[in-house]
Amino acid sequence: MRIVVFLDVRSGELGAAVAAEAALAGEPVEIVPCRSSLVQALRRRDTQQQGGSDTFTCLITEERSLKDAGVVYALFCSRIPVLALGEGSIAPASIPLLETISSLSVDRSGGLLVAQLRAVKAFFAFDKSKTQVIVFEGGDGVGKATQARLLLRRLASEGQRVSHYEFPSERNRYGDLLREILSGKKGGIKDLDPRLFSLLFSMNRFACLPELQYWVRRGTKIVLDRYYTANCGHQASKFPEEERIAFIFHLHLMEVSWLRLPPANLVLYLDLPPQAALSAMKVDPHRGPLDIHETAQNTYKESVRNTYLWCCAKLPHWFHIRCCDDTASRSSPEETHDKVYEAMTHHLALIKE
C-alpha cells in the first residue's frame, strides 16, 4: 500500500516519527511538507487525482484544528483522514475522518510530545484482518437503530474499535433527492423504476467511501443500519423470482466491484410482522413523517418481507432474526440483542476456522 502524508509539523522528532511509522504501515511513502501552503498542496493533489484504493492519503498537523481552513478543506473537499495533534484538539463523532490524541485513546503521561508520538503510532496501526462489516436489515419500525446501538455498546465494552453509519444519509450526495422521492413527491412505489431507484441509493453510499475505507484499514467493527443489502429486499421485491438473483448480482457487482464499497461480512435481517412494526412507528416520538415505504400497503410490505426471507435462505452471510414469538408478541430489545449477538459470534467464528 502506497502512503502519502501531507505533513504540517515543526518538531523534527515528530516528523521523523511520522516517516518511520508510515514506512512500517506501507510502501512507498511520500512525505509532502506543507506548513505554509496546505490548501494549495491539497488542491494540487485533488487536481492531479493522485491515489486510489491502494493508496492511503492523510494530513498530519501539529497545531491546526477544525478552525483552520486547511483542515476543513482536507476533511470535506479532499476527503482524507486528518490527525490533529494539538493539545486541545477535539474530534466530533460527526466527523469520522478526524482523529486526535483523545479519539485514539492515547496515554497522555510523559508530556505532550510523548502523547503526540503515541498518537502517530496509533494512527498508522492498520490491521484489516480485524475488520468486519455487520449490517442490520429489516422493514421499517423493526428496531434496526436500537439493535445497532446495543451491539455497538457491547463491542466497545469488549475493547473493539467500532464505527457506525446509517443509510441512506441525508447529508450525503443525493440525500435530499432521496428524501423527496421517499416523501411521495415523485410518485408512488409502483411508479419508481427499481434499477434507477437503487442507483440513487448506491450513489448516496458511495459518498461515504472515504470513511468506510478508513475504518476498514484500521480494523474496525463497522455496524451499519442498512447498506447495499437493503436493495436486495426493497428493490428486488419488485422483480419476479426468476429475475431476482440476476438483479441482486448486479447490485453486488456495481457497489462492491465497481464502486469498491467494502462487502458485508454479516447481514442480520430483523423480522417483525408489518402490522406490529407500523404500530411501533406510530408511537415512536423520535420518528419523523412516515415515507412511502413506511405507509405502503401490507401487500407490498409482505412482498419485501418475503424477499428478505428469500435472501436469508439463498444468500451467504444472511441471518434471520425473529423479533417476536409465535403469537406475534414483540420481543424486548434485550431479547433480540441476545439473538443478534449469538448469530454474530457463531458466524464470525465459522469464518475464522
N, C-alpha and C positions, 0 to 999 in steps of 0.2 A: 504494500500500500504506500502510495506517494503521500508525503505530508508537506503542506505549505503553511508556514506560520508567519502572519503579519505581526511583527514584534515591536512593541512600544514600551520599552523599559529603559531605565537609566542605569540600574545596577549591573555591573559586569558579571557578578556571580549569578544573578538571576538569569541573565541572558545565556550564560554558559549552561545553566541547569536546563533551560528550555531546549537548547540544541541537543543536549545529552539525552533527555527523556524522549524527545521526538525521535531521535535515532533508534532508541530501543523499541519504539512503537511501530516504526515502519521505515521504508527507504524507497527512493531517495528522499532527502529532506531539503527543503528550500526555505531559508530564513529571509524574510523581506523586512528590513528595518524601515520603520515609518513613524518616527517620533514627531516629525514636523509636517508630514503630508499624508495623514492617514486616509482621509476621504479620497484624495487623488489616487493613491495607490490602490485602494479598493475599487474605484471606478475603472481604472485601467484593467484590473483583473476581470471585472464584470464584462467590459467591452471585448476583451480577448477570449471570453468564455473558456478560461482555463479550468482544468479539473475534470471530474467525472465520478462515477460510482466507486472507482478505485483510488480516489484522491480525498484526503481529509484536509480541508482548509479551515483555518481558525485565526482569531485575533487574540493575542495575549497582551494585556495592558497593565502597567504597574500602578497608574494613578487615575486613569479616566473612569467615568461611571456613566450611568444612564443619562446624566445631564449633558454629556458630551455628544456633539453631532456625529463624530466618528463612530462611536459605539452604537448609536441609533442606526446609522447607515449600515453598519456591519450586520446588525441583527435583523433589520426589517427590509433592507434593499438587497444587500449581498446574501442575506440568509445564511450566515455562517455562525458557528459557535464562538462565543466570546468568554474568555476567562479574565475577569476584572479583579485585580489583586489589591486594590485599595483597602485600607483598614476598615472603613465603614461601608464598603460596597454591599448592596443587598440585591438578591436575585428573586424577583417576584415569581410566584408559581405560574403566573400567566405568560411568562417569557421563558420557555423551557430551554432555549439556546444560550441563555446567560448563566454562567457559573461564577461563584465567588468562593472565598475561603469558607464562608458559612455553609453554602449549599453543598460543598464537597465534604462537610463534616470533618474538617481538618483540626487537629490538636493545635491550639494556639500557644502552648507553653514554649518558652525559649525566645519569645520576641517575634516581631512582625516578619522579619526576613526569613526566619526559620519556618514560620507558618506559610509564607509565600512559596518557599521551596517545596514544602509538603503538598501544597495545593497543585503545583505544577506536576509533581509526580502522580498525584491522584487523577488529574485531568487527562493524562496520557495512559492511564491504566485501562487499556482496552481488553475486553475478553468477550468476543462474540459467542463463545460456547455457552455462556450463561443466559443468553437472550432467549426469551420465549414471548411470542405474541399470542395473548389469550383474549378471545373475543366473546362478548355476550351478545346473543341474538335473541329475537323473540318479537311477538306482537307488541303493539303499544300498550302501556299500562301494566306490563308483567313484572316490572321491578328491576330492569337492567341497571339503572343508575344505582339503586340500593345495593344490588349484588356486587357491582364493580367497586363501590365504596368499601363494603365489608371485606372483599378479597384484597384490596389494596392495603387496608389496615392490617390484615393478618400477615400478608407477605412482608410488609415493612417491619412488623414486630419480630419476624424471624431473621431480620438483618438483610433482607433482599433489597436491591436497588429497584425501585418501582417508578413507573410513569403512567399517565392516564390521558386518554383523549376520547372525546365524544363526537361521533359523526351522525349527520352532516354538521359542519361547523358554519355558523352564520358569519363569522369573522373571516373565513377563508374565501378563496375565489368561488364565485357563483353562489355564495351563501344567500345573498339577498334574493337572487332569482329563484333558487330552490324554495325559499320560504314563500315567495309569491305564488309559485306553482302549487305548493302544498296547501296554500290557503284556498285554492279552488279558482283563482282569478284567471287561470289559463285553461279551464275546463275540468271535467271530472276525471276519475281514474281511467275510465274506458276510452277517453279522448287522447290519452298520452301514450305516445309510442314507447314501448319498454326499452328499446335499444337507445333511443335518444335520451330518455329519462335517466337510464343507468349511466350514460356517458357524462351527464352533468354531475352526478354523484361522484363519478370517478375523478373528474377534474377538481372537485372540491377536496377529495382526499389527497390528490397529487400535490396540492398546495402545502400539505403538511409533510412532504417527503423529507426536507432537511431535518426536522425534529425526529422523525421515525428513524432515519439513517443514523443520526447521532446516538439515539437510545440503543439501537442495535449494536453499534460499536462498543458501547460502554457496558454491555452485558446486562441490560435492563429487562425486568419483567414488565412487558408493555400490556396493560389492561385496557381494552377498547370497548366502548359502548357503541356497537355497530361497526362494521367495516365493509370491505367489498363483498363479504358474505351476505350482507343484507339484501343485495340484489338477487342472490340465489333464492331468497324466499319471496320477496315482494314482486320483483320484475319477472322472475322465472315462472311465477304462478300464472302469468298471462299467456304462457305457451302450452300447447298440448304436450303430454308426457314424452312423446316420441321426438319432440324438438327441444325439450328442456335441457338435456345433457349437453347438446351442442352449444346452447346459449350459455350455460354455466362454464363450459370450456373456454368460450370466447371471453367471458368476464375475467377468468383467471389469466388467460393469455395477455389480455390488454393491461391489467393492473399489475400483475406480478412480473411478467416477462418484458412488456414494453415500457410501462411506467416505473418499473423497478420498486414498487411498494413491497415491503417485507411480507412474506407469506404468513398466513395464520397457522400457528402450531396447534391450536386447540380452539374449537368453536363450541360454545355451550349454549344450546337452544333452550331458553326458559319457556316452558309450555304451560299456558293458562287458558281455559276456555274464554273465547272472545267476550261473552257477556259479563263474566267476572272481571275481566280486565277493564272493560268500559265503565263498570260501576266504580272501580278503583280510581280511574282517571277523573270521573266527575266530582269526586270528593277530595281530590288532591289539591291543596291550596297553593302549591308551588308550580302547577302546570298552567301554561298559557292557553289561549284559544285552541280548540282541537282542530287538527288539519284533516284533509280529505281521506287519509288512510285511517285516522282515528275515528272518524264518523261514518266510515263506509258501512254498507250493508253487511249483515252477518255472512251472507253467501261469499262475499269477497274475502272476509277475514278467515272464514273456514278454508277457502282455497289457499290462502297464504299459509295458514297453519298446516294444512296437509302437504304443501310443498316443502315447508321446513322439516316436517317429519320424514318426507321422502329423502331429503338431504341427509338426515341423521342415519337413515337406513342404507343409503347408497354411496355417500362420500366419506373419504377417510378423515379422521380427526374431528368428526362431529359427534357431539353427545347430547342426548335427550334428557333434560332435567324437568321432571314433573313438579309443578308448583302448587299442586292441590292433591287431595285424596280422592278415593273412588266416588265420594258423594259430591265432588266439585267444591268442597270446602277448602279455601285457600290456606296453604302452608304459611307459617310465620317466616319472616325474613331469615331468622336464625336457622330454622329447619332447612330452608332452601340453600342457605350458605353451606351447611354441612354436606349436602349432596354435591354442591359445586366443588367444594374442596376435595372431597373424596374422588370425584371423577377426574379432577385436575391432577392430583398426586398419582393416581393409578395410571393415567395415560402418560404423563411425563416420565414416570418410572419405566414404562414399557419402551419409550423412545431411547432411553439411556442404555437399555440392555442390548 
